[in-house]
Amino acid sequence: MEQQELVTLRSFFYTGNHQKVLAEAKSLSGLDKRGTVLRDILVARSLIGQGKYKEVFALIDKNAAAALQAARLLATYLSAADEQKEMAFETLREWMTDSCIASDPAVQLLSAQIYLEAQNYKEALKLVVQSDALEM
């Protein structure tokens, strides 16, 4: 069940109001670990939507949850030179061998988005049909 505290944040995100997402996220406190991760994913995706990749890198360290790492990887892919983009696909292939990471709906969604950016629709579709998450 979705956390009630995140309803407004999700509404702002889904309507493309990225500035409001960032402002609302700052006002959210007292979230449990899952709520904090969900909030940070929406913040990262809003920053990515604004093209603020460096801020995503500052927000998400390399020891963060897998879902946050997927957001970081999307920002890396979008900001990388063409010859460096293969690293993102190597990381995705590695993650998909780990059933715990591969079954995370946020990882599936963000990984599919990377494949969409690369116009690899077949791989993107493989990821989203595995999930029963509404956002897919």
C-alpha positions as a Markdown table, in Angstrom:
| # | Residue | x | y | z |
|---|---|---|---|---|
| 1 | Met | 0.0 | 0.0 | 0.0 |
| 2 | Glu | 1.3 | 3.4 | -0.9 |
| 3 | Gln | 2.3 | 5.6 | 2.0 |
| 4 | Gln | -0.1 | 8.5 | 2.5 |
| 5 | Glu | 2.7 | 10.9 | 3.0 |
| 6 | Leu | 3.9 | 10.4 | -0.6 |
| 7 | Val | 0.5 | 11.0 | -2.3 |
| 8 | Thr | 1.1 | 14.7 | -2.9 |
| 9 | Leu | 4.7 | 14.1 | -4.0 |
| 10 | Arg | 3.6 | 11.4 | -6.5 |
| 11 | Ser | 0.9 | 13.7 | -7.8 |
| 12 | Phe | 3.4 | 16.5 | -8.5 |
| 13 | Phe | 5.8 | 14.0 | -10.1 |
| 14 | Tyr | 3.1 | 12.5 | -12.4 |
| 15 | Thr | 1.9 | 15.9 | -13.5 |
| 16 | Gly | 5.5 | 16.9 | -14.4 |
| 17 | Asn | 5.8 | 19.6 | -11.7 |
| 18 | His | 9.4 | 18.8 | -10.8 |
| 19 | Gln | 10.0 | 22.0 | -8.8 |
| 20 | Lys | 7.1 | 21.2 | -6.5 |
| 21 | Val | 8.4 | 17.6 | -6.1 |
| 22 | Leu | 11.7 | 19.0 | -4.8 |
| 23 | Ala | 10.0 | 21.5 | -2.5 |
| 24 | Glu | 7.5 | 18.9 | -1.1 |
| 25 | Ala | 10.2 | 16.4 | -0.6 |
| 26 | Lys | 12.1 | 18.8 | 1.7 |
| 27 | Ser | 9.0 | 19.0 | 3.9 |
| 28 | Leu | 8.6 | 15.3 | 4.4 |
| 29 | Ser | 10.1 | 14.0 | 7.5 |
| 30 | Gly | 9.5 | 11.0 | 9.8 |
| 31 | Leu | 9.3 | 8.5 | 6.9 |
| 32 | Asp | 10.4 | 4.9 | 7.4 |
| 33 | Lys | 13.2 | 3.5 | 5.3 |
| 34 | Arg | 11.0 | 2.4 | 2.4 |
| 35 | Gly | 9.3 | 5.8 | 2.4 |
| 36 | Thr | 12.6 | 7.6 | 2.4 |
| 37 | Val | 13.8 | 5.5 | -0.6 |
| 38 | Leu | 10.6 | 6.1 | -2.5 |
| 39 | Arg | 10.8 | 9.9 | -1.8 |
| 40 | Asp | 14.4 | 9.9 | -3.0 |
| 41 | Ile | 13.6 | 8.0 | -6.2 |
| 42 | Leu | 11.0 | 10.6 | -7.0 |
| 43 | Val | 13.4 | 13.4 | -6.3 |
| 44 | Ala | 16.1 | 11.8 | -8.4 |
| 45 | Arg | 13.7 | 11.2 | -11.3 |
| 46 | Ser | 12.5 | 14.9 | -11.0 |
| 47 | Leu | 16.2 | 16.0 | -11.2 |
| 48 | Ile | 16.7 | 13.8 | -14.2 |
| 49 | Gly | 13.7 | 15.2 | -15.8 |
| 50 | Gln | 15.2 | 18.7 | -15.4 |
| 51 | Gly | 18.6 | 17.5 | -16.7 |
| 52 | Lys | 20.3 | 18.0 | -13.4 |
| 53 | Tyr | 22.4 | 14.9 | -13.4 |
| 54 | Lys | 25.2 | 16.2 | -11.1 |
| 55 | Glu | 22.6 | 16.8 | -8.4 |
| 56 | Val | 21.5 | 13.2 | -8.8 |
| 57 | Phe | 25.1 | 12.1 | -8.3 |
| 58 | Ala | 25.3 | 14.2 | -5.2 |
| 59 | Leu | 22.0 | 12.9 | -3.8 |
| 60 | Ile | 22.7 | 9.2 | -4.3 |
| 61 | Asp | 25.9 | 7.7 | -3.1 |
| 62 | Lys | 27.3 | 4.4 | -4.3 |
| 63 | Asn | 26.1 | 2.5 | -1.2 |
| 64 | Ala | 22.4 | 3.5 | -1.6 |
| 65 | Ala | 19.6 | 1.0 | -2.1 |
| 66 | Ala | 19.4 | -0.7 | -5.5 |
| 67 | Ala | 16.4 | 1.4 | -6.6 |
| 68 | Leu | 18.3 | 4.6 | -6.0 |
| 69 | Gln | 21.4 | 3.1 | -7.8 |
| 70 | Ala | 19.1 | 2.5 | -10.8 |
| 71 | Ala | 18.2 | 6.2 | -10.8 |
| 72 | Arg | 21.9 | 7.1 | -10.5 |
| 73 | Leu | 22.6 | 4.7 | -13.4 |
| 74 | Leu | 20.0 | 6.4 | -15.6 |
| 75 | Ala | 21.5 | 9.8 | -14.9 |
| 76 | Thr | 24.9 | 8.3 | -15.7 |
| 77 | Tyr | 23.6 | 7.0 | -19.0 |
| 78 | Leu | 22.0 | 10.2 | -20.0 |
| 79 | Ser | 25.0 | 12.3 | -19.2 |
| 80 | Ala | 27.7 | 9.9 | -20.6 |
| 81 | Ala | 29.4 | 10.1 | -23.9 |
| 82 | Asp | 28.4 | 7.5 | -26.4 |
| 83 | Glu | 31.5 | 5.3 | -25.9 |
| 84 | Gln | 30.8 | 5.2 | -22.1 |
| 85 | Lys | 27.2 | 4.2 | -22.3 |
| 86 | Glu | 28.1 | 0.5 | -22.6 |
| 87 | Met | 29.1 | 0.6 | -18.9 |
| 88 | Ala | 25.4 | 1.2 | -18.1 |
| 89 | Phe | 24.3 | -1.9 | -20.0 |
| 90 | Glu | 27.0 | -4.0 | -18.3 |
| 91 | Thr | 25.7 | -2.9 | -14.9 |
| 92 | Leu | 22.1 | -3.7 | -16.0 |
| 93 | Arg | 23.1 | -7.2 | -17.1 |
| 94 | Glu | 24.8 | -7.8 | -13.8 |
| 95 | Trp | 21.8 | -6.6 | -11.8 |
| 96 | Met | 19.4 | -8.8 | -13.8 |
| 97 | Thr | 21.3 | -11.9 | -12.6 |
| 98 | Asp | 20.5 | -11.0 | -9.0 |
| 99 | Ser | 16.9 | -12.0 | -8.4 |
| 100 | Cys | 16.5 | -9.6 | -5.4 |
| 101 | Ile | 17.6 | -6.6 | -7.4 |
| 102 | Ala | 15.9 | -7.7 | -10.7 |
| 103 | Ser | 12.5 | -8.1 | -8.9 |
| 104 | Asp | 12.4 | -4.5 | -7.6 |
| 105 | Pro | 9.8 | -2.5 | -9.5 |
| 106 | Ala | 11.7 | 0.7 | -9.4 |
| 107 | Val | 14.8 | -1.0 | -10.7 |
| 108 | Gln | 12.7 | -2.6 | -13.5 |
| 109 | Leu | 11.2 | 0.8 | -14.4 |
| 110 | Leu | 14.4 | 2.7 | -14.4 |
| 111 | Ser | 16.3 | 0.0 | -16.3 |
| 112 | Ala | 13.6 | -0.1 | -18.9 |
| 113 | Gln | 13.9 | 3.7 | -19.3 |
| 114 | Ile | 17.6 | 3.2 | -20.0 |
| 115 | Tyr | 16.8 | 0.7 | -22.7 |
| 116 | Leu | 14.1 | 3.0 | -24.1 |
| 117 | Glu | 16.7 | 5.8 | -24.3 |
| 118 | Ala | 18.9 | 3.4 | -26.3 |
| 119 | Gln | 15.9 | 2.5 | -28.5 |
| 120 | Asn | 16.2 | -1.1 | -27.4 |
| 121 | Tyr | 12.4 | -1.6 | -27.1 |
| 122 | Lys | 12.6 | -5.4 | -26.8 |
| 123 | Glu | 14.7 | -5.3 | -23.7 |
| 124 | Ala | 12.6 | -2.5 | -22.2 |
| 125 | Leu | 9.4 | -4.4 | -22.7 |
| 126 | Lys | 10.9 | -7.6 | -21.2 |
| 127 | Leu | 11.5 | -5.7 | -18.0 |
| 128 | Val | 8.2 | -4.0 | -17.6 |
| 129 | Val | 6.1 | -7.1 | -18.3 |
| 130 | Gln | 7.7 | -8.8 | -15.3 |
| 131 | Ser | 6.2 | -6.3 | -12.9 |
| 132 | Asp | 2.7 | -5.9 | -11.5 |
| 133 | Ala | 3.4 | -2.3 | -10.4 |
| 134 | Leu | 0.9 | 0.2 | -11.6 |
| 135 | Glu | 3.5 | 2.6 | -13.0 |
| 136 | Met | 4.5 | 0.0 | -15.5 |
